[in-house]
């Protein structure tokens, strides 16, 4: 089993009715970075990005990310 961080940004934005573009504008984070995080395609998370998103969305880092186990790919 592999362990990784999974983005929960999609559920937060969907719940709040905020688009990816609006989130990028609110947080000052690049649109493509927000889009990748929304779709859980990010390979890494920059501290500044996480901080800006948390501040803009009024949430904590543990609201944005969760640790999950995935089956190992062969």
N, CA, C, O and CB atoms as a CASP TS submission, in Angstrom:
PFRMAT TS
TARGET T0000
AUTHOR 0000-0000-0000
METHOD Language model
MODEL 1
PARENT N/A
ATOM      1  N   UNK     1       0.840  -1.193   0.000  1.00  0.00           N
ATOM      2  CA  UNK     1       0.000   0.000   0.000  1.00  0.00           C
ATOM      3  C   UNK     1       0.878   1.248   0.000  1.00  0.00           C
ATOM      4  O   UNK     1       1.862   1.330   0.736  1.00  0.00           O
ATOM      5  CB  UNK     1      -0.952   0.003   1.221  1.00  0.00           C
ATOM      6  N   UNK     2       0.512   2.207  -0.828  1.00  0.00           N
ATOM      7  CA  UNK     2       1.187   3.488  -0.839  1.00  0.00           C
ATOM      8  C   UNK     2       0.379   4.508  -0.057  1.00  0.00           C
ATOM      9  O   UNK     2      -0.851   4.485  -0.081  1.00  0.00           O
ATOM     10  CB  UNK     2       1.417   3.967  -2.272  1.00  0.00           C
ATOM     11  N   UNK     3       1.063   5.390   0.626  1.00  0.00           N
ATOM     12  CA  UNK     3       0.389   6.435   1.398  1.00  0.00           C
ATOM     13  C   UNK     3       0.671   7.763   0.723  1.00  0.00           C
ATOM     14  O   UNK     3       1.810   8.044   0.348  1.00  0.00           O
ATOM     15  CB  UNK     3       0.862   6.448   2.895  1.00  0.00           C
ATOM     16  N   UNK     4      -0.359   8.580   0.566  1.00  0.00           N
ATOM     17  CA  UNK     4      -0.173   9.888  -0.066  1.00  0.00           C
ATOM     18  C   UNK     4      -1.179  10.884   0.489  1.00  0.00           C
ATOM     19  O   UNK     4      -2.166  10.515   1.126  1.00  0.00           O
ATOM     20  CB  UNK     4      -0.313   9.783  -1.599  1.00  0.00           C
ATOM     21  N   UNK     5      -0.900  12.152   0.231  1.00  0.00           N
ATOM     22  CA  UNK     5      -1.829  13.230   0.585  1.00  0.00           C
ATOM     23  C   UNK     5      -2.824  13.393  -0.562  1.00  0.00           C
ATOM     24  O   UNK     5      -2.429  13.449  -1.727  1.00  0.00           O
ATOM     25  CB  UNK     5      -1.064  14.582   0.870  1.00  0.00           C
ATOM     26  N   UNK     6      -4.098  13.469  -0.237  1.00  0.00           N
ATOM     27  CA  UNK     6      -5.167  13.662  -1.219  1.00  0.00           C
ATOM     28  C   UNK     6      -5.807  15.016  -0.994  1.00  0.00           C
ATOM     29  O   UNK     6      -6.107  15.390   0.140  1.00  0.00           O
ATOM     30  CB  UNK     6      -6.229  12.533  -1.127  1.00  0.00           C
ATOM     31  N   UNK     7      -6.015  15.749  -2.072  1.00  0.00           N
ATOM     32  CA  UNK     7      -6.642  17.070  -1.986  1.00  0.00           C
ATOM     33  C   UNK     7      -8.150  16.937  -1.781  1.00  0.00           C
ATOM     34  O   UNK     7      -8.812  16.121  -2.422  1.00  0.00           O
ATOM     35  CB  UNK     7      -6.348  17.892  -3.257  1.00  0.00           C
ATOM     36  N   UNK     8      -8.670  17.753  -0.879  1.00  0.00           N
ATOM     37  CA  UNK     8     -10.115  17.822  -0.656  1.00  0.00           C
ATOM     38  C   UNK     8     -10.671  19.168  -1.131  1.00  0.00           C
ATOM     39  O   UNK     8     -11.777  19.558  -0.756  1.00  0.00           O
ATOM     40  CB  UNK     8     -10.442  17.606   0.838  1.00  0.00           C
ATOM     41  N   UNK     9      -9.889  19.878  -1.966  1.00  0.00           N
ATOM     42  CA  UNK     9     -10.304  21.202  -2.428  1.00  0.00           C
ATOM     43  C   UNK     9     -11.615  21.144  -3.208  1.00  0.00           C
ATOM     44  O   UNK     9     -12.444  22.044  -3.078  1.00  0.00           O
ATOM     45  CB  UNK     9      -9.214  21.821  -3.295  1.00  0.00           C
ATOM     46  N   UNK    10     -11.816  20.105  -4.012  1.00  0.00           N
ATOM     47  CA  UNK    10     -13.043  19.990  -4.802  1.00  0.00           C
ATOM     48  C   UNK    10     -14.275  20.010  -3.892  1.00  0.00           C
ATOM     49  O   UNK    10     -15.223  20.747  -4.161  1.00  0.00           O
ATOM     50  CB  UNK    10     -13.023  18.698  -5.645  1.00  0.00           C
ATOM     51  N   UNK    11     -14.274  19.226  -2.840  1.00  0.00           N
ATOM     52  CA  UNK    11     -15.444  19.185  -1.955  1.00  0.00           C
ATOM     53  C   UNK    11     -15.653  20.526  -1.248  1.00  0.00           C
ATOM     54  O   UNK    11     -16.793  20.937  -1.031  1.00  0.00           O
ATOM     55  CB  UNK    11     -15.288  18.062  -0.916  1.00  0.00           C
ATOM     56  N   UNK    12     -14.568  21.208  -0.889  1.00  0.00           N
ATOM     57  CA  UNK    12     -14.700  22.515  -0.233  1.00  0.00           C
ATOM     58  C   UNK    12     -15.311  23.535  -1.192  1.00  0.00           C
ATOM     59  O   UNK    12     -16.264  24.232  -0.843  1.00  0.00           O
ATOM     60  CB  UNK    12     -13.324  23.012   0.272  1.00  0.00           C
ATOM     61  N   UNK    13     -14.756  23.618  -2.400  1.00  0.00           N
ATOM     62  CA  UNK    13     -15.265  24.602  -3.364  1.00  0.00           C
ATOM     63  C   UNK    13     -16.698  24.276  -3.787  1.00  0.00           C
ATOM     64  O   UNK    13     -17.528  25.177  -3.905  1.00  0.00           O
ATOM     65  CB  UNK    13     -14.352  24.659  -4.601  1.00  0.00           C
ATOM     66  N   UNK    14     -16.993  23.000  -4.015  1.00  0.00           N
ATOM     67  CA  UNK    14     -18.347  22.607  -4.397  1.00  0.00           C
ATOM     68  C   UNK    14     -19.345  22.951  -3.296  1.00  0.00           C
ATOM     69  O   UNK    14     -20.439  23.442  -3.572  1.00  0.00           O
ATOM     70  CB  UNK    14     -18.402  21.107  -4.710  1.00  0.00           C
ATOM     71  N   UNK    15     -18.963  22.692  -2.053  1.00  0.00           N
ATOM     72  CA  UNK    15     -19.834  22.986  -0.907  1.00  0.00           C
ATOM     73  C   UNK    15     -20.107  24.485  -0.773  1.00  0.00           C
ATOM     74  O   UNK    15     -21.215  24.897  -0.429  1.00  0.00           O
ATOM     75  CB  UNK    15     -19.203  22.456   0.387  1.00  0.00           C
ATOM     76  N   UNK    16     -19.081  25.292  -1.049  1.00  0.00           N
ATOM     77  CA  UNK    16     -19.214  26.745  -0.913  1.00  0.00           C
ATOM     78  C   UNK    16     -19.727  27.414  -2.189  1.00  0.00           C
ATOM     79  O   UNK    16     -20.012  28.612  -2.194  1.00  0.00           O
ATOM     80  CB  UNK    16     -17.878  27.347  -0.530  1.00  0.00           C
ATOM     81  N   UNK    17     -19.845  26.637  -3.272  1.00  0.00           N
ATOM     82  CA  UNK    17     -20.312  27.201  -4.541  1.00  0.00           C
ATOM     83  C   UNK    17     -19.304  28.150  -5.174  1.00  0.00           C
ATOM     84  O   UNK    17     -19.680  29.143  -5.797  1.00  0.00           O
ATOM     85  CB  UNK    17     -21.616  27.926  -4.329  1.00  0.00           C
ATOM     86  N   UNK    18     -18.019  27.837  -5.012  1.00  0.00           N
ATOM     87  CA  UNK    18     -16.946  28.674  -5.535  1.00  0.00           C
ATOM     88  C   UNK    18     -16.291  27.956  -6.716  1.00  0.00           C
ATOM     89  O   UNK    18     -15.959  26.774  -6.619  1.00  0.00           O
ATOM     90  CB  UNK    18     -15.896  28.999  -4.426  1.00  0.00           C
ATOM     91  N   UNK    19     -16.109  28.658  -7.813  1.00  0.00           N
ATOM     92  CA  UNK    19     -15.453  28.070  -8.984  1.00  0.00           C
ATOM     93  C   UNK    19     -13.940  28.052  -8.782  1.00  0.00           C
ATOM     94  O   UNK    19     -13.407  28.734  -7.906  1.00  0.00           O
ATOM     95  CB  UNK    19     -15.817  28.855 -10.270  1.00  0.00           C
ATOM     96  N   UNK    20     -13.265  27.265  -9.603  1.00  0.00           N
ATOM     97  CA  UNK    20     -11.807  27.220  -9.571  1.00  0.00           C
ATOM     98  C   UNK    20     -11.248  28.609  -9.854  1.00  0.00           C
ATOM     99  O   UNK    20     -10.341  29.069  -9.161  1.00  0.00           O
ATOM    100  CB  UNK    20     -11.263  26.193 -10.595  1.00  0.00           C
ATOM    101  N   UNK    21     -11.783  29.270 -10.860  1.00  0.00           N
ATOM    102  CA  UNK    21     -11.310  30.606 -11.239  1.00  0.00           C
ATOM    103  C   UNK    21     -11.506  31.598 -10.082  1.00  0.00           C
ATOM    104  O   UNK    21     -10.605  32.382  -9.783  1.00  0.00           O
ATOM    105  CB  UNK    21     -12.055  31.105 -12.506  1.00  0.00           C
ATOM    106  N   UNK    22     -12.664  31.567  -9.439  1.00  0.00           N
ATOM    107  CA  UNK    22     -12.950  32.472  -8.320  1.00  0.00           C
ATOM    108  C   UNK    22     -12.001  32.188  -7.154  1.00  0.00           C
ATOM    109  O   UNK    22     -11.520  33.114  -6.502  1.00  0.00           O
ATOM    110  CB  UNK    22     -14.426  32.325  -7.863  1.00  0.00           C
ATOM    111  N   UNK    23     -11.737  30.917  -6.895  1.00  0.00           N
ATOM    112  CA  UNK    23     -10.806  30.539  -5.829  1.00  0.00           C
ATOM    113  C   UNK    23      -9.412  31.087  -6.120  1.00  0.00           C
ATOM    114  O   UNK    23      -8.738  31.597  -5.225  1.00  0.00           O
ATOM    115  CB  UNK    23     -10.755  29.006  -5.670  1.00  0.00           C
ATOM    116  N   UNK    24      -8.988  30.976  -7.374  1.00  0.00           N
ATOM    117  CA  UNK    24      -7.679  31.502  -7.766  1.00  0.00           C
ATOM    118  C   UNK    24      -7.633  33.013  -7.548  1.00  0.00           C
ATOM    119  O   UNK    24      -6.637  33.535  -7.048  1.00  0.00           O
ATOM    120  CB  UNK    24      -7.373  31.160  -9.245  1.00  0.00           C
ATOM    121  N   UNK    25      -8.695  33.714  -7.917  1.00  0.00           N
ATOM    122  CA  UNK    25      -8.746  35.168  -7.725  1.00  0.00           C
ATOM    123  C   UNK    25      -8.729  35.530  -6.244  1.00  0.00           C
ATOM    124  O   UNK    25      -8.012  36.443  -5.833  1.00  0.00           O
ATOM    125  CB  UNK    25      -9.999  35.752  -8.391  1.00  0.00           C
ATOM    126  N   UNK    26      -9.518  34.814  -5.444  1.00  0.00           N
ATOM    127  CA  UNK    26      -9.614  35.100  -4.009  1.00  0.00           C
ATOM    128  C   UNK    26      -8.287  34.883  -3.285  1.00  0.00           C
ATOM    129  O   UNK    26      -7.925  35.639  -2.384  1.00  0.00           O
ATOM    130  CB  UNK    26     -10.689  34.230  -3.377  1.00  0.00           C
ATOM    131  N   UNK    27      -7.571  33.839  -3.696  1.00  0.00           N
ATOM    132  CA  UNK    27      -6.367  33.436  -2.973  1.00  0.00           C
ATOM    133  C   UNK    27      -5.078  34.015  -3.561  1.00  0.00           C
ATOM    134  O   UNK    27      -4.053  34.065  -2.882  1.00  0.00           O
ATOM    135  CB  UNK    27      -6.274  31.937  -2.954  1.00  0.00           C
ATOM    136  N   UNK    28      -5.131  34.452  -4.822  1.00  0.00           N
ATOM    137  CA  UNK    28      -3.924  34.922  -5.486  1.00  0.00           C
ATOM    138  C   UNK    28      -3.055  33.772  -5.978  1.00  0.00           C
ATOM    139  O   UNK    28      -1.908  33.978  -6.373  1.00  0.00           O
ATOM    140  CB  UNK    28      -3.129  35.800  -4.550  1.00  0.00           C
ATOM    141  N   UNK    29      -3.606  32.557  -5.953  1.00  0.00           N
ATOM    142  CA  UNK    29      -2.891  31.373  -6.420  1.00  0.00           C
ATOM    143  C   UNK    29      -3.167  31.204  -7.913  1.00  0.00           C
ATOM    144  O   UNK    29      -4.288  31.428  -8.371  1.00  0.00           O
ATOM    145  CB  UNK    29      -3.320  30.094  -5.616  1.00  0.00           C
ATOM    146  N   UNK    30      -2.153  30.811  -8.662  1.00  0.00           N
ATOM    147  CA  UNK    30      -2.269  30.588 -10.099  1.00  0.00           C
ATOM    148  C   UNK    30      -3.433  29.643 -10.413  1.00  0.00           C
ATOM    149  O   UNK    30      -3.617  28.633  -9.734  1.00  0.00           O
ATOM    150  CB  UNK    30      -0.956  30.019 -10.658  1.00  0.00           C
ATOM    151  N   UNK    31      -4.218  29.975 -11.446  1.00  0.00           N
ATOM    152  CA  UNK    31      -5.391  29.179 -11.825  1.00  0.00           C
ATOM    153  C   UNK    31      -5.032  27.712 -12.048  1.00  0.00           C
ATOM    154  O   UNK    31      -5.729  26.819 -11.565  1.00  0.00           O
ATOM    155  CB  UNK    31      -6.030  29.753 -13.089  1.00  0.00           C
ATOM    156  N   UNK    32      -3.955  27.464 -12.775  1.00  0.00           N
ATOM    157  CA  UNK    32      -3.574  26.077 -13.094  1.00  0.00           C
ATOM    158  C   UNK    32      -3.212  25.296 -11.837  1.00  0.00           C
ATOM    159  O   UNK    32      -3.493  24.101 -11.751  1.00  0.00           O
ATOM    160  CB  UNK    32      -2.392  26.058 -14.076  1.00  0.00           C
ATOM    161  N   UNK    33      -2.598  25.947 -10.872  1.00  0.00           N
ATOM    162  CA  UNK    33      -2.266  25.308  -9.603  1.00  0.00           C
ATOM    163  C   UNK    33      -3.542  24.916  -8.861  1.00  0.00           C
ATOM    164  O   UNK    33      -3.643  23.811  -8.330  1.00  0.00           O
ATOM    165  CB  UNK    33      -1.400  26.243  -8.731  1.00  0.00           C
ATOM    166  N   UNK    34      -4.513  25.827  -8.828  1.00  0.00           N
ATOM    167  CA  UNK    34      -5.786  25.538  -8.164  1.00  0.00           C
ATOM    168  C   UNK    34      -6.516  24.424  -8.910  1.00  0.00           C
ATOM    169  O   UNK    34      -7.090  23.534  -8.283  1.00  0.00           O
ATOM    170  CB  UNK    34      -6.671  26.813  -8.088  1.00  0.00           C
ATOM    171  N   UNK    35      -6.497  24.463 -10.241  1.00  0.00           N
ATOM    172  CA  UNK    35      -7.178  23.434 -11.036  1.00  0.00           C
ATOM    173  C   UNK    35      -6.589  22.047 -10.758  1.00  0.00           C
ATOM    174  O   UNK    35      -7.322  21.071 -10.600  1.00  0.00           O
ATOM    175  CB  UNK    35      -7.074  23.762 -12.542  1.00  0.00           C
ATOM    176  N   UNK    36      -5.262  21.976 -10.700  1.00  0.00           N
ATOM    177  CA  UNK    36      -4.615  20.687 -10.424  1.00  0.00           C
ATOM    178  C   UNK    36      -4.965  20.183  -9.030  1.00  0.00           C
ATOM    179  O   UNK    36      -5.205  18.991  -8.834  1.00  0.00           O
ATOM    180  CB  UNK    36      -3.093  20.809 -10.567  1.00  0.00           C
ATOM    181  N   UNK    37      -4.992  21.091  -8.071  1.00  0.00           N
ATOM    182  CA  UNK    37      -5.337  20.678  -6.718  1.00  0.00           C
ATOM    183  C   UNK    37      -6.806  20.265  -6.643  1.00  0.00           C
ATOM    184  O   UNK    37      -7.140  19.291  -5.968  1.00  0.00           O
ATOM    185  CB  UNK    37      -5.046  21.809  -5.718  1.00  0.00           C
ATOM    186  N   UNK    38      -7.669  20.983  -7.318  1.00  0.00           N
ATOM    187  CA  UNK    38      -9.101  20.667  -7.360  1.00  0.00           C
ATOM    188  C   UNK    38      -9.316  19.253  -7.903  1.00  0.00           C
ATOM    189  O   UNK    38     -10.142  18.500  -7.386  1.00  0.00           O
ATOM    190  CB  UNK    38      -9.864  21.699  -8.232  1.00  0.00           C
ATOM    191  N   UNK    39      -8.570  18.905  -8.941  1.00  0.00           N
ATOM    192  CA  UNK    39      -8.701  17.592  -9.575  1.00  0.00           C
ATOM    193  C   UNK    39      -7.783  16.535  -8.956  1.00  0.00           C
ATOM    194  O   UNK    39      -7.669  15.430  -9.487  1.00  0.00           O
ATOM    195  CB  UNK    39      -8.407  17.708 -11.052  1.00  0.00           C
ATOM    196  N   UNK    40      -7.135  16.863  -7.850  1.00  0.00           N
ATOM    197  CA  UNK    40      -6.222  15.972  -7.136  1.00  0.00           C
ATOM    198  C   UNK    40      -5.133  15.444  -8.070  1.00  0.00           C
ATOM    199  O   UNK    40      -4.812  14.256  -8.061  1.00  0.00           O
ATOM    200  CB  UNK    40      -6.996  14.801  -6.510  1.00  0.00           C
ATOM    201  N   UNK    41      -4.572  16.352  -8.879  1.00  0.00           N
ATOM    202  CA  UNK    41      -3.506  16.003  -9.813  1.00  0.00           C
ATOM    203  C   UNK    41      -2.153  16.563  -9.386  1.00  0.00           C
ATOM    204  O   UNK    41      -1.153  16.339 -10.069  1.00  0.00           O
ATOM    205  CB  UNK    41      -3.849  16.503 -11.197  1.00  0.00           C
ATOM    206  N   UNK    42      -2.104  17.284  -8.276  1.00  0.00           N
ATOM    207  CA  UNK    42      -0.854  17.897  -7.818  1.00  0.00           C
ATOM    208  C   UNK    42       0.124  16.824  -7.356  1.00  0.00           C
ATOM    209  O   UNK    42      -0.255  15.869  -6.677  1.00  0.00           O
ATOM    210  CB  UNK    42      -1.123  18.900  -6.677  1.00  0.00           C
ATOM    211  N   UNK    43       1.380  16.995  -7.733  1.00  0.00           N
ATOM    212  CA  UNK    43       2.438  16.076  -7.298  1.00  0.00           C
ATOM    213  C   UNK    43       3.048  16.529  -5.976  1.00  0.00           C
ATOM    214  O   UNK    43       3.576  15.720  -5.214  1.00  0.00           O
ATOM    215  CB  UNK    43       3.532  15.969  -8.373  1.00  0.00           C
ATOM    216  N   UNK    44       2.969  17.834  -5.715  1.00  0.00           N
ATOM    217  CA  UNK    44       3.480  18.393  -4.468  1.00  0.00           C
ATOM    218  C   UNK    44       2.676  19.635  -4.126  1.00  0.00           C
ATOM    219  O   UNK    44       1.995  20.204  -4.979  1.00  0.00           O
ATOM    220  CB  UNK    44       4.997  18.725  -4.576  1.00  0.00           C
ATOM    221  N   UNK    45       2.765  20.045  -2.874  1.00  0.00           N
ATOM    222  CA  UNK    45       2.007  21.201  -2.396  1.00  0.00           C
ATOM    223  C   UNK    45       2.973  22.210  -1.807  1.00  0.00           C
ATOM    224  O   UNK    45       3.714  21.896  -0.875  1.00  0.00           O
ATOM    225  CB  UNK    45       0.938  20.784  -1.346  1.00  0.00           C
ATOM    226  N   UNK    46       2.968  23.418  -2.344  1.00  0.00           N
ATOM    227  CA  UNK    46       3.818  24.485  -1.833  1.00  0.00           C
ATOM    228  C   UNK    46       3.196  25.069  -0.564  1.00  0.00           C
ATOM    229  O   UNK    46       1.978  25.226  -0.478  1.00  0.00           O
ATOM    230  CB  UNK    46       4.022  25.588  -2.904  1.00  0.00           C
ATOM    231  N   UNK    47       4.026  25.383   0.403  1.00  0.00           N
ATOM    232  CA  UNK    47       3.531  25.946   1.670  1.00  0.00           C
ATOM    233  C   UNK    47       2.782  27.251   1.445  1.00  0.00           C
ATOM    234  O   UNK    47       1.740  27.485   2.058  1.00  0.00           O
ATOM    235  CB  UNK    47       4.694  26.179   2.643  1.00  0.00           C
ATOM    236  N   UNK    48       3.310  28.108   0.563  1.00  0.00           N
ATOM    237  CA  UNK    48       2.656  29.388   0.294  1.00  0.00           C
ATOM    238  C   UNK    48       1.268  29.182  -0.317  1.00  0.00           C
ATOM    239  O   UNK    48       0.328  29.907   0.006  1.00  0.00           O
ATOM    240  CB  UNK    48       3.523  30.242  -0.643  1.00  0.00           C
ATOM    241  N   UNK    49       1.149  28.195  -1.195  1.00  0.00           N
ATOM    242  CA  UNK    49      -0.136  27.892  -1.828  1.00  0.00           C
ATOM    243  C   UNK    49      -1.144  27.430  -0.789  1.00  0.00           C
ATOM    244  O   UNK    49      -2.279  27.907  -0.765  1.00  0.00           O
ATOM    245  CB  UNK    49       0.033  26.821  -2.917  1.00  0.00           C
ATOM    246  N   UNK    50      -0.736  26.502   0.068  1.00  0.00           N
ATOM    247  CA  UNK    50      -1.639  25.999   1.107  1.00  0.00           C
ATOM    248  C   UNK    50      -2.067  27.131   2.037  1.00  0.00           C
ATOM    249  O   UNK    50      -3.240  27.232   2.396  1.00  0.00           O
ATOM    250  CB  UNK    50      -0.963  24.871   1.916  1.00  0.00           C
ATOM    251  N   UNK    51      -1.134  27.967   2.420  1.00  0.00           N
ATOM    252  CA  UNK    51      -1.457  29.093   3.298  1.00  0.00           C
ATOM    253  C   UNK    51      -2.434  30.062   2.663  1.00  0.00           C
ATOM    254  O   UNK    51      -3.383  30.508   3.308  1.00  0.00           O
ATOM    255  CB  UNK    51      -0.200  29.827   3.682  1.00  0.00           C
ATOM    256  N   UNK    52      -2.203  30.393   1.391  1.00  0.00           N
ATOM    257  CA  UNK    52      -3.093  31.331   0.689  1.00  0.00           C
ATOM    258  C   UNK    52      -4.492  30.753   0.531  1.00  0.00           C
ATOM    259  O   UNK    52      -5.479  31.470   0.698  1.00  0.00           O
ATOM    260  CB  UNK    52      -2.519  31.686  -0.688  1.00  0.00           C
ATOM    261  N   UNK    53      -4.588  29.465   0.210  1.00  0.00           N
ATOM    262  CA  UNK    53      -5.906  28.830   0.069  1.00  0.00           C
ATOM    263  C   UNK    53      -6.638  28.770   1.408  1.00  0.00           C
ATOM    264  O   UNK    53      -7.834  29.054   1.476  1.00  0.00           O
ATOM    265  CB  UNK    53      -5.758  27.412  -0.510  1.00  0.00           C
ATOM    266  N   UNK    54      -5.930  28.406   2.462  1.00  0.00           N
ATOM    267  CA  UNK    54      -6.554  28.353   3.795  1.00  0.00           C
ATOM    268  C   UNK    54      -7.082  29.722   4.205  1.00  0.00           C
ATOM    269  O   UNK    54      -8.198  29.836   4.712  1.00  0.00           O
ATOM    270  CB  UNK    54      -5.545  27.844   4.846  1.00  0.00           C
ATOM    271  N   UNK    55      -6.286  30.752   3.985  1.00  0.00           N
ATOM    272  CA  UNK    55      -6.710  32.107   4.355  1.00  0.00           C
ATOM    273  C   UNK    55      -7.925  32.535   3.546  1.00  0.00           C
ATOM    274  O   UNK    55      -8.882  33.069   4.107  1.00  0.00           O
ATOM    275  CB  UNK    55      -5.562  33.107   4.148  1.00  0.00           C
ATOM    276  N   UNK    56      -7.902  32.309   2.233  1.00  0.00           N
ATOM    277  CA  UNK    56      -9.004  32.736   1.364  1.00  0.00           C
ATOM    278  C   UNK    56     -10.291  31.969   1.654  1.00  0.00           C
ATOM    279  O   UNK    56     -11.383  32.530   1.562  1.00  0.00           O
ATOM    280  CB  UNK    56      -8.618  32.556  -0.099  1.00  0.00           C
ATOM    281  N   UNK    57     -10.167  30.688   2.004  1.00  0.00           N
ATOM    282  CA  UNK    57     -11.352  29.842   2.203  1.00  0.00           C
ATOM    283  C   UNK    57     -11.764  29.733   3.664  1.00  0.00           C
ATOM    284  O   UNK    57     -12.789  29.129   3.978  1.00  0.00           O
ATOM    285  CB  UNK    57     -11.093  28.458   1.654  1.00  0.00           C
ATOM    286  N   UNK    58     -10.975  30.313   4.555  1.00  0.00           N
ATOM    287  CA  UNK    58     -11.305  30.255   5.983  1.00  0.00           C
ATOM    288  C   UNK    58     -11.269  28.836   6.520  1.00  0.00           C
ATOM    289  O   UNK    58     -12.167  28.418   7.252  1.00  0.00           O
ATOM    290  CB  UNK    58     -12.673  30.856   6.229  1.00  0.00           C
ATOM    291  N   UNK    59     -10.227  28.098   6.155  1.00  0.00           N
ATOM    292  CA  UNK    59     -10.133  26.708   6.606  1.00  0.00           C
ATOM    293  C   UNK    59      -8.720  26.408   7.087  1.00  0.00           C
ATOM    294  O   UNK    59      -7.837  27.263   7.018  1.00  0.00           O
ATOM    295  CB  UNK    59     -10.532  25.735   5.474  1.00  0.00           C
ATOM    296  N   UNK    60      -8.515  25.205   7.569  1.00  0.00           N
ATOM    297  CA  UNK    60      -7.214  24.739   8.043  1.00  0.00           C
ATOM    298  C   UNK    60      -6.618  23.787   7.006  1.00  0.00           C
ATOM    299  O   UNK    60      -7.324  23.292   6.127  1.00  0.00           O
ATOM    300  CB  UNK    60      -7.342  24.039   9.433  1.00  0.00           C
ATOM    301  N   UNK    61      -5.323  23.537   7.118  1.00  0.00           N
ATOM    302  CA  UNK    61      -4.653  22.637   6.178  1.00  0.00           C
ATOM    303  C   UNK    61      -5.298  21.252   6.190  1.00  0.00           C
ATOM    304  O   UNK    61      -5.451  20.631   5.139  1.00  0.00           O
ATOM    305  CB  UNK    61      -3.157  22.526   6.516  1.00  0.00           C
ATOM    306  N   UNK    62      -5.676  20.766   7.372  1.00  0.00           N
ATOM    307  CA  UNK    62      -6.288  19.435   7.421  1.00  0.00           C
ATOM    308  C   UNK    62      -7.672  19.408   6.766  1.00  0.00           C
ATOM    309  O   UNK    62      -8.209  18.329   6.516  1.00  0.00           O
ATOM    310  CB  UNK    62      -6.396  18.967   8.866  1.00  0.00           C
ATOM    311  N   UNK    63      -8.251  20.568   6.487  1.00  0.00           N
ATOM    312  CA  UNK    63      -9.495  20.617   5.717  1.00  0.00           C
ATOM    313  C   UNK    63      -9.185  20.434   4.223  1.00  0.00           C
ATOM    314  O   UNK    63     -10.019  19.927   3.473  1.00  0.00           O
ATOM    315  CB  UNK    63     -10.244  21.964   5.963  1.00  0.00           C
ATOM    316  N   UNK    64      -7.987  20.846   3.797  1.00  0.00           N
ATOM    317  CA  UNK    64      -7.595  20.783   2.385  1.00  0.00           C
ATOM    318  C   UNK    64      -6.993  19.443   1.979  1.00  0.00           C
ATOM    319  O   UNK    64      -7.139  19.015   0.834  1.00  0.00           O
ATOM    320  CB  UNK    64      -6.611  21.875   2.086  1.00  0.00           C
ATOM    321  N   UNK    65      -6.314  18.781   2.916  1.00  0.00           N
ATOM    322  CA  UNK    65      -5.590  17.554   2.598  1.00  0.00           C
ATOM    323  C   UNK    65      -5.937  16.450   3.573  1.00  0.00           C
ATOM    324  O   UNK    65      -6.208  16.700   4.747  1.00  0.00           O
ATOM    325  CB  UNK    65      -4.089  17.801   2.604  1.00  0.00           C
ATOM    326  N   UNK    66      -5.925  15.216   3.070  1.00  0.00           N
ATOM    327  CA  UNK    66      -6.076  14.057   3.938  1.00  0.00           C
ATOM    328  C   UNK    66      -5.067  12.998   3.494  1.00  0.00           C
ATOM    329  O   UNK    66      -4.662  12.969   2.332  1.00  0.00           O
ATOM    330  CB  UNK    66      -7.543  13.500   3.898  1.00  0.00           C
ATOM    331  N   UNK    67      -4.674  12.148   4.404  1.00  0.00           N
ATOM    332  CA  UNK    67      -3.748  11.068   4.091  1.00  0.00           C
ATOM    333  C   UNK    67      -4.575   9.826   3.760  1.00  0.00           C
ATOM    334  O   UNK    67      -5.462   9.425   4.513  1.00  0.00           O
ATOM    335  CB  UNK    67      -2.755  10.796   5.282  1.00  0.00           C
ATOM    336  N   UNK    68      -4.251   9.228   2.602  1.00  0.00           N
ATOM    337  CA  UNK    68      -4.973   8.014   2.191  1.00  0.00           C
ATOM    338  C   UNK    68      -3.970   6.934   1.824  1.00  0.00           C
ATOM    339  O   UNK    68      -2.810   7.217   1.523  1.00  0.00           O
ATOM    340  CB  UNK    68      -5.925   8.304   0.991  1.00  0.00           C
ATOM    341  N   UNK    69      -4.432   5.697   1.856  1.00  0.00           N
ATOM    342  CA  UNK    69      -3.636   4.556   1.405  1.00  0.00           C
ATOM    343  C   UNK    69      -4.151   4.103   0.064  1.00  0.00           C
ATOM    344  O   UNK    69      -5.359   3.980  -0.142  1.00  0.00           O
ATOM    345  CB  UNK    69      -3.678   3.395   2.428  1.00  0.00           C
ATOM    346  N   UNK    70      -3.233   3.856  -0.849  1.00  0.00           N
ATOM    347  CA  UNK    70      -3.592   3.363  -2.170  1.00  0.00           C
ATOM    348  C   UNK    70      -2.883   2.050  -2.426  1.00  0.00           C
ATOM    349  O   UNK    70      -1.786   1.826  -1.914  1.00  0.00           O
ATOM    350  CB  UNK    70      -3.241   4.392  -3.260  1.00  0.00           C
ATOM    351  N   UNK    71      -3.492   1.186  -3.206  1.00  0.00           N
ATOM    352  CA  UNK    71      -2.791  -0.051  -3.562  1.00  0.00           C
ATOM    353  C   UNK    71      -1.554   0.262  -4.389  1.00  0.00           C
ATOM    354  O   UNK    71      -1.562   1.196  -5.191  1.00  0.00           O
ATOM    355  CB  UNK    71      -3.722  -1.003  -4.338  1.00  0.00           C
ATOM    356  N   UNK    72      -0.504  -0.501  -4.201  1.00  0.00           N
ATOM    357  CA  UNK    72       0.719  -0.304  -4.993  1.00  0.00           C
ATOM    358  C   UNK    72       0.448  -0.670  -6.431  1.00  0.00           C
ATOM    359  O   UNK    72      -0.197  -1.679  -6.717  1.00  0.00           O
ATOM    360  CB  UNK    72       1.895  -1.145  -4.436  1.00  0.00           C
ATOM    361  N   UNK    73       0.950   0.167  -7.351  1.00  0.00           N
ATOM    362  CA  UNK    73       0.816  -0.126  -8.768  1.00  0.00           C
ATOM    363  C   UNK    73       1.980  -0.987  -9.212  1.00  0.00           C
ATOM    364  O   UNK    73       3.109  -0.796  -8.760  1.00  0.00           O
ATOM    365  CB  UNK    73       0.745   1.168  -9.599  1.00  0.00           C
ATOM    366  N   UNK    74       1.709  -1.933 -10.093  1.00  0.00           N
ATOM    367  CA  UNK    74       2.782  -2.813 -10.577  1.00  0.00           C
ATOM    368  C   UNK    74       3.033  -2.567 -12.028  1.00  0.00           C
ATOM    369  O   UNK    74       3.900  -3.208 -12.623  1.00  0.00           O
ATOM    370  CB  UNK    74       2.442  -4.283 -10.349  1.00  0.00           C
TER
END
